[in-house]
Amino acid sequence: MHEYSIMEQVIESINTKLKEEKAQRVKVVNIRMGGTFQEGPVRQAFEMLVENTPLKETELVIEPFELVHNSEILTNDLHLT
């Protein structure tokens, strides 16, 4: 369900930009996705949300990436008492 609400926000931002730029369509939406999000639900949400909109023919490109945590940086930034 998080994927759906995130994609709603993404599409809302795209639609706002379309209006500002007076553009007719978007060819590709590129998303970098990591952490707890899964590609399948993100794609499904995107496809549901763009149906019957000017974004219907827009290609969704998802680039996965891994979040890397550096424990040394976290330890130095956190002060536990």
Secondary structure, DSSP 8 states (H G I E B T S, - for coil): -HHHHHHHHHHHHHHHHHHHHT-S--SEEEEEE-TT--HHHHHHHHHHHHTTSTTTT-EEEEEE------HHHHHHH----
